[in-house]
Amino acid sequence: MRPGRGRATNGRRGAGRGRSRSGTPGFAGRSAIVTGGGSGIGAALARALVAAGAHVVVTDIDPVAARRVAEEITPGATVTGTARSEALDVTDARAVSDLVGEVVAEHGGLDLMFANAGITWGGDTEQLTLGQWDAIVDVNIRGVVHCVHAAYPEMIRRGTGSLVLTASMGGLCPAGLITSYAMTKHAVVGLGLSLRAEAAGHGVGVTVVCPAAVDTAILDKGELDGFDGRHYYLEGQGVREPLDPDLLAESVLRGVLGNRALVIEPARARATWRLQRLSPALMDTMLTRYVRATRRRRDEGPAGA
Ligand SMILES: NC(=O)c1ccc[n+]([C@@H]2O[C@H](COP(=O)([O-])OP(=O)(O)OC[C@H]3O[C@@H](n4cnc5c(N)ncnc54)[C@H](O)[C@@H]3O)[C@@H](O)[C@H]2O)c1
């Protein structure tokens, strides 16, 4: 799929406009790999792609979860997309490369690579073990690199395709108490936005996805020392409800079709990003206060919550 000449700006159309019945047009017949597709945002991306007619390989380190998602995607009468599942650990460069080769052999090429798998750790950074540092770098950075390394040359060969990298608002703005996560997501943003300039000359699009809190299992993972991730993400972003992953997926597919540099959802996150660029010092002060308040609440326990 040759990406359009879309604006290199953040996604302006909100994901909250409702779900289209027919899915996003423009993906019919395209081949796609989604990593971390067994849950949350990856599963929603896979559903949206199949609804739009794409042939999707839903992959995850958890093969049961990936299979369940692929089996649950049951195309309607007017939908020609397909889904199948594969176990894939994105930290295994050879396995990622082998899967890309498989899809190319099957479909004649790989049109879309969604490097989406990710993990998080929450809490005070001094408590992270080196093993935890290694794990988050391996999955969130090296995992994305493996996807780009395997898929990008193949897309260059055909002069078409899109790389879609799931980063986070934590890749655009600092985020204390999820510091290791924010570090890895800044790396993904740097990779995606820099690669765009090179990839454009080859007819390959690159889109970086930067959502605020999305209603997925990750909000309840990565806890350290009583740190309540879900509470942190929501209150830190001043929102009561996390985003619906299916609505985010629709926004992402629109962004990919327009070859947008960044898809940032929801609108509030775009405002936060603007504030970060306008006044990093103000954001630093706000974040420092927020970290202090979060630690105090944690240390006081449920009674003080
Ligand atoms: N949910 C949010 O609030 C939010 C916000 C911003 C960005 N993100 C990012 O979105 C992406 C998807 O996360 P999610 O919210 O859907 O979380 P999730 O936990 O629901 O899904 C993540 C999936 O990745 C898989 N995974 C973990 N390690 C893997 C590995 N080594 N190889 C392959 N798969 C692996 C997990 O098994 C899981 O199915 C992540 O990169 C995450 O950082 C999430």
The ligand as an SDF file (V2000), in Angstrom:
LIG
                    3D

 44 48  0  0  0  0  0  0  0  0999 V2000
   -3.1730    0.8390   27.3590 N   0  0  0  0  0  0  0  0  0  0  0  0
   -2.5890    2.0230   27.4340 C   0  0  0  0  0  0  0  0  0  0  0  0
   -2.9780    2.8630   28.2640 O   0  0  0  0  0  0  0  0  0  0  0  0
   -1.4700    2.3800   26.5050 C   0  0  0  0  0  0  0  0  0  0  0  0
   -1.1910    3.7410   26.3080 C   0  0  0  0  0  0  0  0  0  0  0  0
   -0.1370    4.0740   25.4610 C   0  0  0  0  0  0  0  0  0  0  0  0
    0.5640    3.0930   24.7930 C   0  0  0  0  0  0  0  0  0  0  0  0
    0.2630    1.7780   25.0020 N   0  0  0  0  0  0  0  0  0  0  0  0
    1.0550    0.7790   24.2800 C   0  0  0  0  0  0  0  0  0  0  0  0
    0.1890   -0.0060   23.4960 O   0  0  0  0  0  0  0  0  0  0  0  0
    0.8030   -1.2710   23.2150 C   0  0  0  0  0  0  0  0  0  0  0  0
   -0.1970   -2.3610   23.4790 C   0  0  0  0  0  0  0  0  0  0  0  0
   -0.4790   -2.3950   24.8580 O   0  0  0  0  0  0  0  0  0  0  0  0
   -1.9410   -2.6950   25.4460 P   0  0  0  0  0  0  0  0  0  0  0  0
   -2.3810   -1.4760   26.1420 O   0  0  0  0  0  0  0  0  0  0  0  0
   -2.7900   -3.2830   24.4060 O   0  0  0  0  0  0  0  0  0  0  0  0
   -1.5360   -3.7370   26.5830 O   0  0  0  0  0  0  0  0  0  0  0  0
   -1.8800   -5.2870   26.7580 P   0  0  0  0  0  0  0  0  0  0  0  0
   -1.1000   -5.7030   27.9430 O   0  0  0  0  0  0  0  0  0  0  0  0
   -3.3480   -5.4660   26.7600 O   0  0  0  0  0  0  0  0  0  0  0  0
   -1.2880   -5.9510   25.4310 O   0  0  0  0  0  0  0  0  0  0  0  0
    0.0910   -6.1100   25.2300 C   0  0  0  0  0  0  0  0  0  0  0  0
    0.3080   -7.4420   24.5400 C   0  0  0  0  0  0  0  0  0  0  0  0
    1.6950   -7.5720   24.2550 O   0  0  0  0  0  0  0  0  0  0  0  0
    2.0490   -8.9180   24.4760 C   0  0  0  0  0  0  0  0  0  0  0  0
    3.4810   -9.0340   24.6970 N   0  0  0  0  0  0  0  0  0  0  0  0
    4.1920   -8.7430   25.8080 C   0  0  0  0  0  0  0  0  0  0  0  0
    5.4840   -9.0580   25.6220 N   0  0  0  0  0  0  0  0  0  0  0  0
    5.5780   -9.5420   24.3630 C   0  0  0  0  0  0  0  0  0  0  0  0
    6.6600  -10.0510   23.5910 C   0  0  0  0  0  0  0  0  0  0  0  0
    7.9100  -10.1310   24.0860 N   0  0  0  0  0  0  0  0  0  0  0  0
    6.4050  -10.4450   22.3200 N   0  0  0  0  0  0  0  0  0  0  0  0
    5.1600  -10.3940   21.8190 C   0  0  0  0  0  0  0  0  0  0  0  0
    4.0910   -9.9710   22.5040 N   0  0  0  0  0  0  0  0  0  0  0  0
    4.3170   -9.5360   23.7660 C   0  0  0  0  0  0  0  0  0  0  0  0
    1.2360   -9.3300   25.7040 C   0  0  0  0  0  0  0  0  0  0  0  0
    1.1290  -10.7420   25.8160 O   0  0  0  0  0  0  0  0  0  0  0  0
   -0.0770   -8.6360   25.4240 C   0  0  0  0  0  0  0  0  0  0  0  0
   -0.9730   -9.4870   24.7230 O   0  0  0  0  0  0  0  0  0  0  0  0
    2.0410   -1.3330   24.1200 C   0  0  0  0  0  0  0  0  0  0  0  0
    3.1830   -1.0300   23.3470 O   0  0  0  0  0  0  0  0  0  0  0  0
    1.7800   -0.2510   25.1390 C   0  0  0  0  0  0  0  0  0  0  0  0
    2.9560    0.2670   25.6760 O   0  0  0  0  0  0  0  0  0  0  0  0
   -0.7550    1.3960   25.8380 C   0  0  0  0  0  0  0  0  0  0  0  0
  1  2  1  0
  2  3  2  0
  2  4  1  0
  4  5  1  0
  4 44  2  0
  5  6  2  0
  6  7  1  0
  7  8  2  0
  8  9  1  0
  8 44  1  0
  9 10  1  0
  9 42  1  0
 10 11  1  0
 11 12  1  0
 11 40  1  0
 12 13  1  0
 13 14  1  0
 14 15  2  0
 14 16  1  0
 14 17  1  0
 17 18  1  0
 18 19  2  0
 18 20  1  0
 18 21  1  0
 21 22  1  0
 22 23  1  0
 23 24  1  0
 23 38  1  0
 24 25  1  0
 25 26  1  0
 25 36  1  0
 26 27  1  0
 26 35  1  0
 27 28  2  0
 28 29  1  0
 29 30  1  0
 29 35  2  0
 30 31  1  0
 30 32  2  0
 32 33  1  0
 33 34  2  0
 34 35  1  0
 36 37  1  0
 36 38  1  0
 38 39  1  0
 40 41  1  0
 40 42  1  0
 42 43  1  0
M  CHG  2   8   1  16  -1
M  END
$$$$
